[in-house]
């Protein structure tokens, strides 16, 4: 498996967009699939946020993860965010998600970031296993989510 910048694999944007829209559209019912595609296309940076990484096995897209300035409109005071971690369903539980999280944390450190945030409706245990800490639990777009944080540079 190889982890690369989305910037080097822009042809994958439509697949990632379909994944995200299918997985998380319930959180943002006002967003269209075109809105999601535009948002992903903004992440083709290599040295600034927003940024996305992709995990590949040969030419097969296995997963992706992003760094964003903001990910929760109700928490503009928290920044930046690890966001949109997604692993292809048939490839889950093989360490791909963990590798993507570690890779994006490393990129964040290279950008001088000391702390990251994320929110998850159902993966608190996964992130706790990667040394993320629960900050709060709240309702977000009528869904109970856990906001988490991690010190990534000491």
C-alpha positions as CSV (number, residue, x, y, z in Angstrom):
1,X,0.0,0.0,0.0
2,X,1.2,3.5,-0.9
3,X,-0.1,6.8,0.6
4,X,0.0,9.8,-1.7
5,X,-1.4,13.2,-2.1
6,X,-4.8,13.5,-3.8
7,X,-3.1,16.3,-5.8
8,X,-1.2,13.5,-7.7
9,X,-4.3,11.5,-8.3
10,X,-7.0,14.0,-9.2
11,X,-8.8,11.4,-11.4
12,X,-9.9,9.8,-8.1
13,X,-12.1,12.8,-7.1
14,X,-15.3,11.4,-8.5
15,X,-14.9,8.1,-6.7
16,X,-14.1,9.8,-3.4
17,X,-17.1,12.2,-3.9
18,X,-19.4,9.2,-4.4
19,X,-18.1,7.6,-1.3
20,X,-18.5,10.7,0.8
21,X,-22.0,11.5,-0.5
22,X,-23.2,8.0,0.1
23,X,-21.7,7.8,3.6
24,X,-22.3,11.2,5.1
25,X,-25.1,13.0,3.1
26,X,-27.5,12.5,6.1
27,X,-25.4,15.0,8.1
28,X,-25.6,17.6,5.3
29,X,-29.0,17.1,3.5
30,X,-28.7,20.5,1.9
31,X,-25.4,19.5,0.0
32,X,-25.6,18.1,-3.4
33,X,-23.2,15.6,-4.9
34,X,-21.7,18.4,-7.0
35,X,-21.1,20.4,-3.7
36,X,-19.2,17.4,-2.3
37,X,-17.1,17.1,-5.5
38,X,-16.2,20.8,-5.4
39,X,-15.2,20.5,-1.8
40,X,-13.0,17.5,-2.5
41,X,-11.4,19.3,-5.5
42,X,-10.3,22.1,-3.1
43,X,-8.1,19.5,-1.3
44,X,-5.4,19.1,-3.9
45,X,-2.8,20.9,-2.0
46,X,0.5,19.4,-0.9
47,X,1.8,22.0,1.5
48,X,-1.3,23.8,2.9
49,X,-4.8,23.1,4.2
50,X,-7.1,21.8,2.9
51,X,-5.2,18.7,1.9
52,X,-6.2,15.1,1.2
53,X,-4.2,11.9,1.1
54,X,-5.2,8.7,-0.6
55,X,-4.2,5.1,0.0
56,X,-3.6,3.0,-3.1
57,X,-2.7,-0.6,-3.9
58,X,-1.5,-0.3,-7.5
59,X,-4.2,1.7,-9.2
60,X,-6.9,0.7,-6.7
61,X,-8.1,3.4,-4.3
62,X,-8.4,2.0,-0.8
63,X,-9.2,5.0,1.2
64,X,-8.6,8.7,1.9
65,X,-8.3,11.3,4.7
66,X,-8.2,15.1,4.9
67,X,-6.9,18.0,6.8
68,X,-9.4,20.9,7.0
69,X,-9.4,24.3,8.7
70,X,-13.0,23.7,10.0
71,X,-15.2,20.7,9.9
72,X,-18.0,21.6,12.4
73,X,-19.9,24.8,11.8
74,X,-20.9,24.8,15.5
75,X,-17.3,24.7,16.7
76,X,-15.4,27.4,14.7
77,X,-13.2,27.9,17.7
78,X,-11.5,24.5,17.0
79,X,-9.0,24.2,14.2
80,X,-7.6,22.4,12.2
81,X,-9.5,19.1,11.8
82,X,-8.7,15.6,10.6
83,X,-11.7,14.9,8.5
84,X,-13.3,12.5,6.1
85,X,-11.4,9.4,6.9
86,X,-12.9,6.8,4.6
87,X,-11.8,3.3,3.8
88,X,-13.4,1.3,1.0
89,X,-15.8,-1.2,2.7
90,X,-14.2,-4.3,1.3
91,X,-10.8,-3.1,2.6
92,X,-11.7,-2.2,6.2
93,X,-10.1,-3.8,9.3
94,X,-6.7,-4.2,7.5
95,X,-4.9,-1.2,9.0
96,X,-5.6,1.2,6.2
97,X,-7.5,3.7,8.3
98,X,-4.8,3.7,11.0
99,X,-2.1,4.2,8.3
100,X,-4.1,7.1,6.8
101,X,-4.6,8.8,10.2
102,X,-0.9,8.5,11.1
103,X,0.1,9.9,7.6
104,X,-2.1,12.9,7.9
105,X,-0.9,13.5,11.5
106,X,2.6,13.5,10.2
107,X,1.7,16.0,7.4
108,X,0.1,18.2,10.1
109,X,3.3,18.2,12.1
110,X,5.3,19.1,9.0
111,X,2.9,22.1,8.7
112,X,3.6,23.2,12.3
113,X,0.3,22.0,13.7
114,X,0.4,20.9,17.3
115,X,-3.2,19.8,17.9
116,X,-5.9,18.3,15.7
117,X,-9.7,17.8,16.2
118,X,-12.2,15.4,14.6
119,X,-15.7,14.4,15.1
120,X,-17.3,11.0,14.6
121,X,-20.8,9.6,15.0
122,X,-19.6,6.0,15.5
123,X,-15.8,5.5,15.5
124,X,-14.8,6.7,18.9
125,X,-13.2,3.4,19.8
126,X,-11.1,3.4,16.6
127,X,-9.7,6.9,17.3
128,X,-9.2,6.2,21.1
129,X,-7.0,3.3,20.0
130,X,-4.8,5.8,18.1
131,X,-4.4,8.0,21.2
132,X,-7.2,10.5,20.4
133,X,-9.0,11.9,23.5
134,X,-12.7,12.6,23.8
135,X,-13.3,16.4,24.2
136,X,-17.1,16.4,24.2
137,X,-20.2,14.6,23.0
138,X,-22.9,16.7,21.3
139,X,-25.8,16.7,18.8
140,X,-24.7,17.9,15.4
141,X,-27.2,18.0,12.6
142,X,-29.5,15.9,14.8
143,X,-26.9,13.2,15.2
144,X,-25.0,12.4,18.4
145,X,-21.3,12.8,17.7
146,X,-18.1,12.7,19.7
147,X,-15.6,15.5,19.3
148,X,-12.1,14.3,19.8
149,X,-8.6,15.9,20.0
150,X,-5.0,14.9,19.8
151,X,-1.7,16.6,20.7
152,X,0.4,15.6,17.7
153,X,3.6,17.6,18.3
154,X,5.3,18.2,21.7
